[in-house]
């Protein structure tokens, strides 16, 4: 064995170990968080932790239900706002837009993905909170006095505010994945449809979108998992108070990631507190892993068989 | 009246509206931060560290956070580079094209990319507790490096995938080992794209707050030791906005402007730099 081949063999071994490390990283994270969360799982049944709404660490009560419901609210609003806008944008960019328009929008989407969550938070604080407080909330709750619009929270820090900010944060991933998926639909299918006399929109609606369905669902799932775990921006605009779960668009919310971020200073001072918070992180990890595995799994299948 | 045309036009309008919403939201964000931050921004903020009572509205600046973020970003980027460069060379050169291992690594990188940064922060915290470490620059560098590893590795991977197979064949035919091919041929060919990937990861690293909340803590002094807490720009913004004093909040907006400019600068540099490293590229 010469020095050169020895070098090559060494490099190979190191790279092999490295790839093993990367493959086990998700597992290591899950294991680390689980081990730290175990003390609380040993003293209380998981059911009680997830379904109880009483959060009072000083008395040893760690019910996560309010935070889970808040997370669902905020994520749901974000997805409802983001999906139509992003999917329509992606369709336009891949089917109608000239290359000039695409040259402008591509960096815009990259920048949206690159902006710091804290800057999104500042934007939410300066622009969306006043918007909700001064315009949306008074108008909507006055004229539509029923389920999702009634609230006595006039601060503007609300579920809807967080949802709007999160929606903008999920634009990039949904748009780029959807665009990629649509561009993979073979051109011949479009030609066949157009040759039968369909208009361009009919072709898109009946052929392209049908073919790309699964991929778009994957894009939405990936967007969902982004919104689900976003922390700082939500922490800054959602209100984060401990008064039950939100019952309206304008009630304050306190989602799981915000809980984790908010308690970092005090969680070592009370027994089991850190275990409860890390249990929340563990759940967050599990849900996002499942979402991402499903989402990317669909996309991989789509790449292999869909086209 | 042709209903099909009407339908097409309605949807075209909807699509244009949504494109405008997406582009408009970026302009809205940048506009808000610029307008609000600009008049609060002073030179003092950029060149001074916080003095006593800074968070009550007294004098000083956020130099500690700016330098802290840059040091943290550079450290984390270097560590992530150290991990991801061999990894992508391995994926593209040592493994066969349809290898299961390569598929698994790419898939897991995609999954890791989707894990929220607060979870990385919590994981960093458990590791810190396990090794009895304090919140420090080192802990933050490790956490942020793990956070940006998937982003960096996946974008580098896309760059290396683009390199024509003939180039590798030519190198192998000259009797070069895979390692020599990687160092002397592939990395030189791909350098522009790799720098872009590094800058993207750097931008993500300095912008993230949730992962450093547990691991970096915060301090009013400049970063001077790997084993001491470090201030970061996102957290400086967050803490200043959390105070009840309007003048401190104003400074928080100015700090947000600094962060936005920093990230904007890095992204723009990433976009234009890939064309600059063409000296060794074979076309």
Contacts between the chains, C-beta under 8 A, distances in Angstrom:
chain1	res1	chain2	res2	distance
A	4	B	177	5.6
A	4	B	180	7.0
A	5	B	177	6.1
A	7	B	177	7.3
A	7	B	179	5.6
A	8	B	177	3.9
A	8	B	178	5.8
A	8	B	179	4.2
A	8	B	180	7.4
A	11	B	86	7.4
A	11	B	178	7.8
A	11	B	179	4.5
A	11	B	182	7.8
A	12	B	90	7.8
A	12	B	94	6.0
A	12	B	178	7.5
A	12	B	179	7.7
A	14	B	86	6.3
A	15	B	86	4.8
A	15	B	87	6.8
A	15	B	89	6.8
A	15	B	90	3.6
A	15	B	94	6.3
A	16	B	90	7.3
A	18	B	83	6.3
A	18	B	86	5.5
A	18	B	87	5.2
A	18	B	90	7.0
A	19	B	87	6.0
A	19	B	90	5.8
A	19	B	91	7.6
A	19	B	101	6.7
A	19	B	105	5.2
A	21	B	83	7.8
A	22	B	83	7.6
A	22	B	87	6.2
A	22	B	105	6.0
A	22	B	108	6.5
A	22	B	109	6.7
A	22	B	112	7.7
A	22	B	149	7.4
A	22	B	153	7.5
A	23	B	104	6.2
A	23	B	105	6.1
A	23	B	108	5.4
A	25	B	108	7.5
A	25	B	112	6.2
A	25	B	146	7.1
A	26	B	108	6.2
A	26	B	111	6.2
A	26	B	112	5.9
A	26	B	115	7.3
A	28	B	123	8.0
A	29	B	115	7.3
A	29	B	119	6.9
A	29	B	120	7.7
A	29	B	123	4.6
A	32	B	123	5.5
A	32	B	126	4.4
A	32	B	127	6.5
A	32	B	130	7.5
A	33	B	119	7.6
A	33	B	122	6.3
A	33	B	123	6.2
A	33	B	126	6.2
A	35	B	126	7.5
A	36	B	126	4.8
A	36	B	129	7.4
A	84	B	18	7.1
A	85	B	18	4.3
A	85	B	21	5.3
A	85	B	22	6.6
A	86	B	18	7.5
A	86	B	22	7.4
A	88	B	11	7.9
A	88	B	14	5.7
A	88	B	15	4.6
A	88	B	17	7.9
A	88	B	18	4.1
A	88	B	19	7.9
A	89	B	15	7.0
A	89	B	18	4.6
A	89	B	19	5.0
A	89	B	21	7.8
A	89	B	22	5.1
A	91	B	15	6.1
A	92	B	15	3.8
A	92	B	16	6.9
A	92	B	18	7.2
A	92	B	19	5.5
A	93	B	19	7.3
A	96	B	12	7.1
A	96	B	15	6.8
A	97	B	19	7.8
A	101	B	19	7.7
A	104	B	23	7.4
A	105	B	19	6.8
A	105	B	22	7.4
A	105	B	23	6.4
A	107	B	267	7.9
A	107	B	271	6.5
A	108	B	22	7.0
A	108	B	23	5.2
A	108	B	26	5.1
A	109	B	22	7.3
A	110	B	267	6.6
A	110	B	271	7.9
A	111	B	26	5.9
A	111	B	264	7.2
A	111	B	267	5.8
A	112	B	22	7.5
A	112	B	25	7.3
A	112	B	26	5.4
A	114	B	200	7.1
A	114	B	203	5.3
A	114	B	204	6.7
A	114	B	207	7.3
A	114	B	263	6.0
A	114	B	267	5.1
A	115	B	29	6.7
A	115	B	207	7.0
A	115	B	260	7.0
A	115	B	263	6.3
A	116	B	206	7.7
A	116	B	207	3.0
A	116	B	208	6.9
A	116	B	209	7.2
A	116	B	234	5.7
A	116	B	259	5.7
A	116	B	260	7.5
A	116	B	263	6.0
A	117	B	117	7.9
A	117	B	207	7.1
A	117	B	208	7.1
A	117	B	209	6.4
A	117	B	210	7.1
A	117	B	234	7.6
A	118	B	207	7.2
A	118	B	209	5.1
A	118	B	234	4.1
A	118	B	237	5.1
A	118	B	238	6.0
A	118	B	256	6.8
A	118	B	259	6.9
A	119	B	29	7.0
A	119	B	33	6.1
A	119	B	207	7.4
A	119	B	256	5.5
A	119	B	259	6.0
A	119	B	260	5.2
A	119	B	263	7.6
A	120	B	29	7.0
A	121	B	238	7.5
A	121	B	241	7.9
A	122	B	32	7.7
A	122	B	33	6.1
A	122	B	36	7.9
A	122	B	237	6.6
A	122	B	241	7.1
A	122	B	252	7.3
A	122	B	253	6.4
A	122	B	256	4.2
A	123	B	28	7.3
A	123	B	29	4.5
A	123	B	32	5.1
A	123	B	33	6.3
A	125	B	241	6.7
A	126	B	32	5.1
A	126	B	33	7.7
A	126	B	36	5.5
A	126	B	253	7.2
A	127	B	28	6.6
A	127	B	29	8.0
A	127	B	32	4.9
A	168	B	25	4.8
A	168	B	29	7.5
A	171	B	22	5.5
A	171	B	25	7.1
A	175	B	22	7.0
A	199	B	4	4.9
A	199	B	5	7.0
A	199	B	7	8.0
A	199	B	8	5.3
A	200	B	8	6.5
A	201	B	4	7.5
A	201	B	7	6.1
A	201	B	8	3.9
A	201	B	11	5.4
A	201	B	12	7.6
A	202	B	4	6.5
A	202	B	8	7.8
A	222	B	114	6.5
A	225	B	114	5.3
A	226	B	114	7.1
A	226	B	116	7.9
A	228	B	116	7.4
A	229	B	115	7.2
A	229	B	116	2.4
A	229	B	117	7.7
A	229	B	118	6.5
A	229	B	119	6.7
A	230	B	116	6.7
A	231	B	116	6.6
A	231	B	117	6.8
A	231	B	118	4.2
A	231	B	209	7.8
A	231	B	210	4.0
A	232	B	209	4.7
A	232	B	210	5.4
A	232	B	234	6.9
A	232	B	238	6.7
A	235	B	238	8.0
A	236	B	238	7.2
A	236	B	241	6.9
A	257	B	116	6.3
A	257	B	118	4.7
A	257	B	210	7.2
A	260	B	118	5.4
A	260	B	121	7.9
A	260	B	122	6.2
A	261	B	118	6.0
A	261	B	121	8.0
A	261	B	210	5.9
A	261	B	213	5.7
A	264	B	125	7.9
A	264	B	213	5.4
A	264	B	214	5.2
A	277	B	122	7.6
A	278	B	122	5.9
A	278	B	125	7.9
A	278	B	126	6.7
A	281	B	118	6.9
A	281	B	119	5.4
A	281	B	122	3.7
A	281	B	123	7.7
A	284	B	116	6.3
A	284	B	118	7.1
A	284	B	119	5.5
A	285	B	115	6.3
A	285	B	119	4.8
A	288	B	114	5.7
A	288	B	115	5.3
A	288	B	116	6.0
A	288	B	119	7.2
A	289	B	111	6.1
A	289	B	114	8.0
A	289	B	115	6.9
A	291	B	114	7.0
A	292	B	110	6.8
A	292	B	111	4.4
A	292	B	113	7.8
A	292	B	114	3.8
A	292	B	115	7.5
A	293	B	111	5.9
A	295	B	114	7.7
A	296	B	107	6.1
A	296	B	110	4.7
A	296	B	111	6.5
A	300	B	107	7.0
